[in-house]
Amino acid sequence: MLVVDDIRKSFPGAEAPVDVLRGVSLRLDRGETLALVGESGSGKSTLLHLVAGLDRVDAGRIAIDGADLAQMGDAGRARLRRSAVGLVFQQFNLIPSLKVADNIAFQARLAGRHDTAWTAELTERLGLTAHTAKYPEELSGGQQQRVAIGRTLAARPALVLADEPTGNLDSDTGARVLALMLDLVAETEAGLLMVTHSERVASAMGRRVTLEAGQAI
């Protein structure tokens, strides 16, 4: 479902380009969970942004459900994110002017896949039914992250990309949010690629890939 083949990415440096990714390859099928681990600066977030189509590779190939990102323009990559890819970040990125119910439904409506019954089930299982009329600022951090997860999964994406999704939460809240996220991802049979520094989080995933000096080891 996700194919990352020998991708390379560099950024301008003071004296010469800095090679961040130097020939990384990986595969992920639907229903699989994969932790992307490594030291700070190893290229984890860069790889996630490239897979999300938020930036372009210098060389190599990324394909999602057979669609090659290199063959798409900005509009095509944006359509792919709406239709096939869900993003969950450490910063919750909720829309402050929308109530919880509308934040959860937002991505599904953009994708043209809003399912009232599924959204209601998600809301209940995420423990948010009593909070649907609230605004994000009225919620705790754990509640906001559950809204962000609900927004992503309401659209039933084929691929979920998560960048330290429990990094801003205390350990107990983070553990509960992670367990719920893994249950819901499994139910929707999405592939999950998660960047994490946490050994506890990585050990909960099906597989792991370690990035070191821009390479997968």
N, C-alpha and C positions, 0 to 999 in steps of 0.2 A: 504494500500500500504506500509506504514511504521508501524511496530509494535515494540515498545520498552517495554519490560516486566520485571519489577523488577530488573533492572540492578544495579550492584554494582561495584565500582572501587576505589582502594586505591593506594597510592604511598608511597615509603619508606620515613620515617621521621627520624629526629635525634635520637629519642628515641623509637618510635613506628610508625607503618604505619599510614598514614593520610587518613581517609575515605573521599573521595571527592564526590562520589555518593553512596547513601544509600537506594537503592530500588526505582528507578525512573521508572515510566511507562507512556507511552503516545501512542496515535494513530494518524495517519495522512493519509487521503485519497488523491487520485489524485484530483487536482483542489483546494485543501484546502491550506490556508496559516496560519502558526502558528508562533507566536513570542515566543522566549525563553528568559525570562527576569530574573533578579536577581542581587544581589550585586556582586562585583568583588570577585572571589574565591568561588562562589556558585556552580561551576561545569559546567557552560554553555558550554564553549569551549571544555571541556573534553567530555561532552555528544556528541557534534557535531563531534568531532574526532572519537569517538567510532562508531557513526552511519555511518561515512564515511569509516569505516574499516581501519583507520590509526592507531588504537590501539585496544587491545582486552579487553573485560570485564572480571572481576574476577568471576562474577556470573550473571545469568539472560540471557535474549534472545533479540537479535535484528534481525529482518527479514525485507527484502526489496523485495517487489513483491513475497513474499513466500520463498525467499532464506535466509536461516539462516546463518548469518555471522560466527557463532561459528563453523560451519561445513566446513568452507573454510580455505585454507591455504593463504599465502601471495599472491600467483599468482591468486587464485580465487577471492580474495577481490579486487585486482587490475583490473581484468576483469570486475567485477561488477561496479567499479567506471567508467571504460571506457564506459560501455554499458548502465547503468541505473542511475548514480548519477552525478550531476554537482556541482562543488564547486566554490563559490565566496567568496573571503577573503577581509579583510580590506587592506592588502597589495596586489597589483594587480596581482603579480606573472606572468607577461607577459614575453615572451621569447625575450630578448633584441635584439637578432640577426635576428629575423623575423620581416617582415613588418606587418602592421596592418591587411591586408587581410589574410596573412598566420597565424597570431595569432588567428584570428576569426575562421578560418577553422580547426585549429589544432586538437581540441578535436573530432570534427565530423569525421575527417579523421582517427584518431586512432580508433574510434568506428565503422568504416566502414559505416558511414551514412552521408557522405558529400553530401549535396543537394545544387547545385549551385544556384538555384532559391531562396530557403529559405535563404541561406547565404546572397545573394544580398539584399533580402527584409529586413533582420535583419540589415544589414549594413546601408541601407538607413534610416530605422526607428530610428536607434541609432544615426543618424546624423554624420556618419563616412565616407560617400561616397567620400568626398573630401580628406580624410586622408589615404586611403588604401595603398598608396605607401610610407607612412612615417614609421619610426621606433618609438617604444614606447617612447623613450627619447624626441622625438619631440612633444609630446602631453601634454596637461594639465592633472591634476589629474582626473578631471571629464571625460575627453575623454578616459583616460586609464581605468577607471572603466567601462565605456561603452563598451570598447573592451573586458574586462574580462567577462562582462555579455553576450556579443555576442558570445564569445568563448564557454561559458557554454550552452547557449540555441541553438546554431547551431546544436548540437547533439541531440536535443529534449529528454533530460533525463526525466525519470519518477519522479525523486526526485531532487530538488535543495536545497543545503545546503549553507547558507550564514552566515558568521561571521562578523558582523559589516560592511557591504559592503559600507556604506556611512560614516564611521567613520573618514576617512581622508579628507572629502570634506567639503567645507563651506555649510551653511544651505540651501541656495538657490539652489546650484548645487546638493546637496544631495537630496533635495526634488524632483527635476526634474528627477534625476537618479532613485530614488526609485519608482516614479510613472511609469516611463517607464518600469522598471523591473517588476512591478506587472502586468502591461498590457500584457507584453510578456509572463510571466509565465502563466497567465490566458489563453492566446491564445493557448499555447502548452499543457494546462491541466496538468501541472506538479504539484506535491505537493511541497510546499516551507516551509522549517524550517529555521527560521532566528534568530540568536543570536543578541540581541541589548540591549544597555543601554538607548536608547532614547524612551521616552514616545510617542513622535510624530510618530516615526517609528512603535512602537508596536501597536499604535491605528489604523494604516493603515492596519494591518493584520486581518484576519478573527477571529482568536482565540489567546489566550496567555496562556502559562504555566510559572509559577514563580518557580524558584529553590531557596530554602533557606536551608542552612546547608546540602546540598546534597540530599534534598528531594523535590519532586514536591508538591506545595501547591496551 
